[in-house]
Amino acid sequence: MNTLKKIFVLFLFAFTQTYVVAQIDSTKAKIEFFGGVDIYYTYDFNEPSSKIRPGFFYSHTRHNGINVNTANIGAKYENNIVRGNFTLIAGDYSVSNYAVEEQLFQNIFEANAGIKLAEDLWLDAGIFGSHIGLEGAIGPENPTLTRSLIAHNSPFFESGVKLSYQLNDEWFLSLLVLNGWQNIRDNNDNKGIGTQVTYTPNNRLTINSSTYFGEGNNAPSSIESNRYFHNLYVLWQANEKLYTAFAFDFGGDKLVSRGTDDYLNWWGTAVILNYELSELWKATARLEHFNDPDRVIINIAPQAHRVTGVSLGADYSPVKNAIIRFEGKWLTASEDIFERENDSVTEASQSNFAITTSLGINF
């Protein structure tokens, strides 16, 4: 049975099981189908001969071509006692992010089921979107066209068990036991622990703290590997027109096979602004920095990596579920880490400028 047939059978099985459960209590719950597609074009002025954007990008990865970043379709179900999600995904995002996974899992974005243990207390297990960060995989749902450096280099997905509790209108708490740092197939006996605390005092302000502790490199059990990580973000809707977001990441990683028992650290930050110009148009801006002096996360050259970026863009949304986006992104690094084609000779550069446009539709 080839991979597509396996995925189809898995989807059909999940749908059938959800449908059967739905019939038990159809007056209180229903199956909801959803999907979307995000098509983009990027022109990288370094004109890399490989046609691939920098290796630490995991979305919008291709130069000078019309490509699909994400195409997703799924179903979800929830009643008073149980819930479940199953979503398939394809595109450049899945090619980059799931490259090390078994082929069967490379097109699965979500596959989880949950049971209600008490009022507002849920236990879920399976594959989820990450509990870390304010940016996700699905393009139209993000505040900017492309992802920030800290979003690219922290988990987009995770697998394990999650206990979540909506304490009240203001506080959300979650505890997770995970297979590891962005991996579905576990390669060892070790696990990771995640936490999430979200405080929303009103409809204008959200403060979120997410952590990860545990195995960080999906290394064999015989190799000592530990990682700690913290993400903080603040969302502030200053007024009806201005949306602001601030995010800060800090992490440390110890992998004995590197030849050191020390933790190697990295950090990054991003500030995002969205301003509503009219009912149809928004202006977007982002300032960001990623500092990885020991190449724990951005391990593409022998030098230390310090990358700063500035992005400016515009969004046009003629209808609620469709958005056309434009963005220019300029990056500069402390070392020559960007591929550049110069008179038919491939060389390295400290800077990179690219423009991207996309059409995203959700249904």
MOSULUR-V179675 format. One record per residue. N is the residue number from 1. SS is DSSP state (A for helix, B for strand, O for the rest). PHI is phi in degrees with one decimal (NA if undefined). D_LAST is the distance of its C-alpha to the last C-alpha in whole Angstrom. Layout:
BEGIN
n:N ss:SS phi:PHI d_last:D_LAST
n:N ss:SS phi:PHI d_last:D_LAST
END
This chain:
BEGIN
n:1 ss:O phi:NA d_last:31
n:2 ss:O phi:-76.6 d_last:29
n:3 ss:A phi:-63.6 d_last:26
n:4 ss:A phi:-62.4 d_last:23
n:5 ss:A phi:-65.7 d_last:25
n:6 ss:A phi:-61.3 d_last:25
n:7 ss:A phi:-63.5 d_last:22
n:8 ss:A phi:-62.7 d_last:21
n:9 ss:A phi:-63.5 d_last:23
n:10 ss:A phi:-63.4 d_last:22
n:11 ss:A phi:-64.0 d_last:19
n:12 ss:A phi:-63.5 d_last:20
n:13 ss:A phi:-63.2 d_last:23
n:14 ss:A phi:-62.4 d_last:20
n:15 ss:A phi:-64.3 d_last:18
n:16 ss:A phi:-62.8 d_last:22
n:17 ss:A phi:-63.6 d_last:23
n:18 ss:A phi:-64.3 d_last:20
n:19 ss:A phi:-64.7 d_last:20
n:20 ss:A phi:-62.9 d_last:24
n:21 ss:A phi:-62.1 d_last:24
n:22 ss:A phi:-61.2 d_last:22
n:23 ss:A phi:-68.1 d_last:24
n:24 ss:A phi:-65.6 d_last:27
n:25 ss:O phi:-143.3 d_last:25
n:26 ss:O phi:-69.6 d_last:23
n:27 ss:O phi:-77.8 d_last:24
n:28 ss:O phi:-111.4 d_last:23
n:29 ss:O phi:-153.8 d_last:20
n:30 ss:O phi:-151.4 d_last:17
n:31 ss:B phi:-82.7 d_last:14
n:32 ss:B phi:-115.9 d_last:11
n:33 ss:B phi:-99.7 d_last:8
n:34 ss:B phi:-153.7 d_last:6
n:35 ss:B phi:-178.5 d_last:5
n:36 ss:B phi:177.5 d_last:6
n:37 ss:B phi:-146.0 d_last:9
n:38 ss:B phi:-129.4 d_last:12
n:39 ss:B phi:-106.2 d_last:15
n:40 ss:B phi:-140.6 d_last:18
n:41 ss:B phi:-134.3 d_last:22
n:42 ss:B phi:-122.5 d_last:25
n:43 ss:B phi:-115.4 d_last:28
n:44 ss:B phi:-95.4 d_last:31
n:45 ss:O phi:-71.9 d_last:34
n:46 ss:O phi:-77.1 d_last:36
n:47 ss:O phi:48.1 d_last:35
n:48 ss:O phi:-62.1 d_last:35
n:49 ss:O phi:-66.6 d_last:36
n:50 ss:O phi:-74.5 d_last:34
n:51 ss:O phi:67.9 d_last:31
n:52 ss:B phi:-113.0 d_last:30
n:53 ss:O phi:-70.9 d_last:29
n:54 ss:O phi:-48.6 d_last:31
n:55 ss:O phi:-66.2 d_last:31
n:56 ss:O phi:-96.7 d_last:30
n:57 ss:O phi:-97.7 d_last:27
n:58 ss:O phi:-124.8 d_last:24
n:59 ss:O phi:-139.2 d_last:21
n:60 ss:O phi:50.8 d_last:21
n:61 ss:O phi:-94.5 d_last:24
n:62 ss:B phi:-114.1 d_last:26
n:63 ss:O phi:-96.1 d_last:28
n:64 ss:O phi:56.7 d_last:28
n:65 ss:O phi:-159.2 d_last:25
n:66 ss:B phi:-87.7 d_last:22
n:67 ss:B phi:-135.2 d_last:20
n:68 ss:B phi:-97.3 d_last:16
n:69 ss:B phi:-78.8 d_last:17
n:70 ss:B phi:-141.1 d_last:14
n:71 ss:B phi:-133.4 d_last:11
n:72 ss:B phi:-132.1 d_last:10
n:73 ss:B phi:-145.9 d_last:9
n:74 ss:B phi:-161.7 d_last:11
n:75 ss:B phi:-140.8 d_last:12
n:76 ss:B phi:-138.5 d_last:14
n:77 ss:B phi:-143.7 d_last:16
n:78 ss:B phi:-154.2 d_last:19
n:79 ss:O phi:-125.7 d_last:22
n:80 ss:O phi:-73.7 d_last:25
n:81 ss:O phi:-124.9 d_last:26
n:82 ss:B phi:-128.0 d_last:24
n:83 ss:B phi:-154.9 d_last:21
n:84 ss:B phi:-161.5 d_last:19
n:85 ss:B phi:-136.8 d_last:16
n:86 ss:B phi:-144.0 d_last:16
n:87 ss:B phi:-135.3 d_last:13
n:88 ss:B phi:-96.8 d_last:14
n:89 ss:B phi:-141.9 d_last:14
n:90 ss:B phi:-144.2 d_last:16
n:91 ss:O phi:120.9 d_last:17
n:92 ss:A phi:-60.2 d_last:20
n:93 ss:A phi:-58.6 d_last:19
n:94 ss:A phi:-70.2 d_last:20
n:95 ss:A phi:-60.1 d_last:23
n:96 ss:A phi:-78.3 d_last:25
n:97 ss:A phi:-83.0 d_last:24
n:98 ss:O phi:-109.9 d_last:24
n:99 ss:O phi:-60.1 d_last:27
n:100 ss:O phi:-91.7 d_last:30
n:101 ss:O phi:-83.1 d_last:28
n:102 ss:O phi:-59.6 d_last:29
n:103 ss:A phi:-58.0 d_last:27
n:104 ss:A phi:-60.8 d_last:25
n:105 ss:A phi:-92.8 d_last:24
n:106 ss:O phi:-72.9 d_last:23
n:107 ss:O phi:-121.1 d_last:19
n:108 ss:B phi:-107.2 d_last:19
n:109 ss:B phi:-91.0 d_last:17
n:110 ss:B phi:-139.4 d_last:17
n:111 ss:B phi:-156.8 d_last:19
n:112 ss:B phi:-145.3 d_last:21
n:113 ss:B phi:-137.5 d_last:22
n:114 ss:B phi:-141.8 d_last:24
n:115 ss:B phi:-132.3 d_last:27
n:116 ss:B phi:-83.2 d_last:28
n:117 ss:B phi:-90.7 d_last:31
n:118 ss:B phi:-161.9 d_last:32
n:119 ss:O phi:-59.4 d_last:31
n:120 ss:O phi:67.1 d_last:28
n:121 ss:B phi:-117.9 d_last:29
n:122 ss:B phi:-123.1 d_last:27
n:123 ss:B phi:-116.8 d_last:28
n:124 ss:B phi:-121.9 d_last:25
n:125 ss:B phi:-142.8 d_last:26
n:126 ss:B phi:134.5 d_last:24
n:127 ss:B phi:-107.2 d_last:22
n:128 ss:B phi:-130.3 d_last:20
n:129 ss:B phi:-68.3 d_last:19
n:130 ss:O phi:-64.6 d_last:22
n:131 ss:O phi:-84.5 d_last:24
n:132 ss:O phi:-105.7 d_last:25
n:133 ss:O phi:90.1 d_last:24
n:134 ss:O phi:-97.8 d_last:22
n:135 ss:O phi:-112.9 d_last:20
n:136 ss:O phi:-121.7 d_last:17
n:137 ss:O phi:-77.7 d_last:16
n:138 ss:O phi:-81.3 d_last:12
n:139 ss:A phi:-55.2 d_last:13
n:140 ss:A phi:-61.8 d_last:11
n:141 ss:A phi:-87.7 d_last:12
n:142 ss:O phi:-98.6 d_last:16
n:143 ss:O phi:-72.1 d_last:18
n:144 ss:O phi:-133.2 d_last:20
n:145 ss:O phi:-63.0 d_last:19
n:146 ss:O phi:-95.4 d_last:21
n:147 ss:O phi:-84.1 d_last:22
n:148 ss:O phi:-75.3 d_last:25
n:149 ss:A phi:-62.2 d_last:28
n:150 ss:A phi:-70.6 d_last:28
n:151 ss:A phi:-69.8 d_last:25
n:152 ss:A phi:-59.4 d_last:25
n:153 ss:O phi:-114.1 d_last:28
n:154 ss:O phi:-137.7 d_last:27
n:155 ss:O phi:-61.3 d_last:25
n:156 ss:O phi:-92.8 d_last:22
n:157 ss:B phi:-146.5 d_last:22
n:158 ss:B phi:-158.6 d_last:24
n:159 ss:B phi:-136.3 d_last:26
n:160 ss:B phi:157.3 d_last:28
n:161 ss:B phi:-125.5 d_last:28
n:162 ss:B phi:-132.2 d_last:27
n:163 ss:B phi:-110.0 d_last:29
n:164 ss:B phi:-127.4 d_last:27
n:165 ss:B phi:-140.0 d_last:29
n:166 ss:B phi:-89.3 d_last:27
n:167 ss:O phi:-60.5 d_last:31
n:168 ss:O phi:-162.3 d_last:30
n:169 ss:O phi:-64.4 d_last:28
n:170 ss:O phi:-101.0 d_last:29
n:171 ss:B phi:-116.4 d_last:30
n:172 ss:B phi:-123.7 d_last:28
n:173 ss:B phi:-126.8 d_last:29
n:174 ss:B phi:-148.0 d_last:29
n:175 ss:B phi:-127.2 d_last:31
n:176 ss:B phi:-127.2 d_last:30
n:177 ss:B phi:-114.2 d_last:32
n:178 ss:B phi:-120.4 d_last:30
n:179 ss:O phi:-64.9 d_last:31
n:180 ss:O phi:161.1 d_last:32
n:181 ss:O phi:-83.9 d_last:30
n:182 ss:O phi:49.2 d_last:27
n:183 ss:O phi:-149.6 d_last:28
n:184 ss:O phi:-95.6 d_last:27
n:185 ss:O phi:-80.1 d_last:30
n:186 ss:O phi:-85.7 d_last:33
n:187 ss:O phi:-104.7 d_last:36
n:188 ss:O phi:-158.0 d_last:39
n:189 ss:O phi:-93.0 d_last:40
n:190 ss:O phi:-93.1 d_last:39
n:191 ss:O phi:-130.6 d_last:36
n:192 ss:B phi:-118.6 d_last:34
n:193 ss:B phi:-116.6 d_last:34
n:194 ss:B phi:-123.6 d_last:31
n:195 ss:B phi:-134.1 d_last:31
n:196 ss:B phi:-146.2 d_last:29
n:197 ss:B phi:-130.0 d_last:30
n:198 ss:B phi:-122.4 d_last:28
n:199 ss:B phi:-116.6 d_last:29
n:200 ss:B phi:-127.6 d_last:28
n:201 ss:B phi:-69.5 d_last:30
n:202 ss:B phi:-157.2 d_last:28
n:203 ss:O phi:-79.4 d_last:25
n:204 ss:O phi:-109.4 d_last:26
n:205 ss:B phi:-130.6 d_last:28
n:206 ss:B phi:-134.9 d_last:26
n:207 ss:B phi:-122.1 d_last:29
n:208 ss:B phi:-129.5 d_last:28
n:209 ss:B phi:-125.3 d_last:30
n:210 ss:B phi:-128.2 d_last:29
n:211 ss:B phi:-131.0 d_last:32
n:212 ss:B phi:-142.8 d_last:33
n:213 ss:B phi:-137.5 d_last:36
n:214 ss:B phi:140.6 d_last:37
n:215 ss:O phi:-63.8 d_last:37
n:216 ss:O phi:-118.7 d_last:35
n:217 ss:O phi:-125.2 d_last:36
n:218 ss:O phi:51.0 d_last:35
n:219 ss:O phi:-81.6 d_last:39
n:220 ss:O phi:-56.5 d_last:41
n:221 ss:O phi:-59.4 d_last:43
n:222 ss:O phi:-73.7 d_last:46
n:223 ss:O phi:-106.6 d_last:45
n:224 ss:O phi:-68.9 d_last:45
n:225 ss:B phi:-146.1 d_last:42
n:226 ss:B phi:-135.6 d_last:40
n:227 ss:B phi:-141.5 d_last:38
n:228 ss:B phi:-126.2 d_last:37
n:229 ss:B phi:-157.3 d_last:34
n:230 ss:B phi:-136.2 d_last:33
n:231 ss:B phi:-121.6 d_last:30
n:232 ss:B phi:-121.9 d_last:31
n:233 ss:B phi:-138.4 d_last:28
n:234 ss:B phi:-128.4 d_last:28
n:235 ss:B phi:-110.0 d_last:26
n:236 ss:B phi:-135.7 d_last:27
n:237 ss:B phi:-90.1 d_last:26
n:238 ss:O phi:-60.4 d_last:29
n:239 ss:O phi:-155.7 d_last:28
n:240 ss:O phi:-65.4 d_last:25
n:241 ss:O phi:-106.3 d_last:25
n:242 ss:B phi:-108.2 d_last:26
n:243 ss:B phi:-113.7 d_last:24
n:244 ss:B phi:-128.9 d_last:26
n:245 ss:B phi:-141.6 d_last:26
n:246 ss:B phi:-127.3 d_last:29
n:247 ss:B phi:-135.4 d_last:29
n:248 ss:B phi:-141.7 d_last:32
n:249 ss:B phi:-117.5 d_last:32
n:250 ss:B phi:-145.8 d_last:36
n:251 ss:B phi:-147.3 d_last:37
n:252 ss:B phi:-141.4 d_last:39
n:253 ss:B phi:-142.3 d_last:40
n:254 ss:B phi:-123.3 d_last:43
n:255 ss:B phi:-132.3 d_last:43
n:256 ss:A phi:-60.1 d_last:47
n:257 ss:A phi:-66.3 d_last:47
n:258 ss:A phi:-75.2 d_last:47
n:259 ss:O phi:90.7 d_last:50
n:260 ss:O phi:-141.5 d_last:50
n:261 ss:O phi:-94.4 d_last:50
n:262 ss:O phi:-83.8 d_last:48
n:263 ss:O phi:-80.5 d_last:45
n:264 ss:B phi:-100.8 d_last:43
n:265 ss:B phi:-110.5 d_last:41
n:266 ss:B phi:-146.0 d_last:38
n:267 ss:B phi:-151.6 d_last:36
n:268 ss:B phi:-160.1 d_last:34
n:269 ss:B phi:-149.2 d_last:32
n:270 ss:B phi:-151.3 d_last:30
n:271 ss:B phi:-122.9 d_last:29
n:272 ss:B phi:-122.5 d_last:26
n:273 ss:B phi:-126.3 d_last:26
n:274 ss:B phi:-125.2 d_last:23
n:275 ss:B phi:-126.3 d_last:25
n:276 ss:B phi:-80.5 d_last:23
n:277 ss:O phi:-79.8 d_last:25
n:278 ss:O phi:-160.7 d_last:23
n:279 ss:O phi:-65.3 d_last:20
n:280 ss:O phi:-105.9 d_last:19
n:281 ss:B phi:-120.3 d_last:21
n:282 ss:B phi:-131.0 d_last:21
n:283 ss:B phi:-102.7 d_last:24
n:284 ss:B phi:-127.7 d_last:24
n:285 ss:B phi:-150.8 d_last:27
n:286 ss:B phi:-148.3 d_last:28
n:287 ss:B phi:-121.7 d_last:31
n:288 ss:B phi:-149.0 d_last:31
n:289 ss:B phi:-149.9 d_last:34
n:290 ss:B phi:-133.6 d_last:34
n:291 ss:B phi:-122.0 d_last:38
n:292 ss:B phi:-132.9 d_last:39
n:293 ss:O phi:-65.1 d_last:42
n:294 ss:O phi:-105.6 d_last:43
n:295 ss:O phi:57.9 d_last:40
n:296 ss:O phi:-73.3 d_last:38
n:297 ss:O phi:-100.5 d_last:35
n:298 ss:O phi:-95.3 d_last:35
n:299 ss:O phi:-111.9 d_last:38
n:300 ss:O phi:-120.3 d_last:38
n:301 ss:O phi:-159.2 d_last:41
n:302 ss:O phi:-75.1 d_last:45
n:303 ss:O phi:-94.6 d_last:44
n:304 ss:O phi:-65.6 d_last:43
n:305 ss:B phi:-119.4 d_last:40
n:306 ss:B phi:-131.0 d_last:39
n:307 ss:B phi:-123.3 d_last:36
n:308 ss:B phi:-119.1 d_last:35
n:309 ss:B phi:-137.7 d_last:32
n:310 ss:B phi:-131.0 d_last:31
n:311 ss:B phi:-129.5 d_last:28
n:312 ss:B phi:-131.8 d_last:27
n:313 ss:B phi:-156.3 d_last:24
n:314 ss:B phi:-145.7 d_last:22
n:315 ss:B phi:-119.0 d_last:19
n:316 ss:B phi:-123.3 d_last:17
n:317 ss:B phi:-126.5 d_last:14
n:318 ss:B phi:-72.2 d_last:15
n:319 ss:B phi:-135.4 d_last:12
n:320 ss:O phi:-61.7 d_last:10
n:321 ss:O phi:-103.2 d_last:7
n:322 ss:B phi:-134.9 d_last:9
n:323 ss:B phi:-146.5 d_last:12
n:324 ss:B phi:-107.9 d_last:15
n:325 ss:B phi:-126.4 d_last:18
n:326 ss:B phi:-133.2 d_last:21
n:327 ss:B phi:-156.3 d_last:24
n:328 ss:B phi:-111.3 d_last:27
n:329 ss:B phi:-129.1 d_last:29
n:330 ss:B phi:-116.2 d_last:32
n:331 ss:B phi:-124.0 d_last:34
n:332 ss:B phi:-134.9 d_last:37
n:333 ss:B phi:-124.3 d_last:39
n:334 ss:O phi:-74.1 d_last:42
n:335 ss:O phi:-133.3 d_last:43
n:336 ss:O phi:-81.2 d_last:42
n:337 ss:O phi:-119.3 d_last:39
n:338 ss:B phi:-102.1 d_last:37
n:339 ss:B phi:-71.4 d_last:37
n:340 ss:B phi:-141.4 d_last:39
n:341 ss:B phi:-96.9 d_last:40
n:342 ss:B phi:-134.1 d_last:43
n:343 ss:O phi:52.8 d_last:45
n:344 ss:O phi:67.1 d_last:44
n:345 ss:B phi:-115.7 d_last:45
n:346 ss:B phi:-81.9 d_last:42
n:347 ss:B phi:-137.4 d_last:43
n:348 ss:B phi:-109.3 d_last:42
n:349 ss:B phi:-137.7 d_last:41
n:350 ss:O phi:-86.7 d_last:41
n:351 ss:B phi:-130.4 d_last:38
n:352 ss:B phi:-152.8 d_last:35
n:353 ss:B phi:-130.2 d_last:33
n:354 ss:B phi:-145.3 d_last:29
n:355 ss:B phi:-115.4 d_last:27
n:356 ss:B phi:-135.7 d_last:23
n:357 ss:B phi:-131.9 d_last:20
n:358 ss:B phi:-147.2 d_last:17
n:359 ss:B phi:-123.2 d_last:14
n:360 ss:B phi:-122.1 d_last:10
n:361 ss:B phi:-134.5 d_last:7
n:362 ss:B phi:-115.8 d_last:4
n:363 ss:O phi:-142.0 d_last:0
END
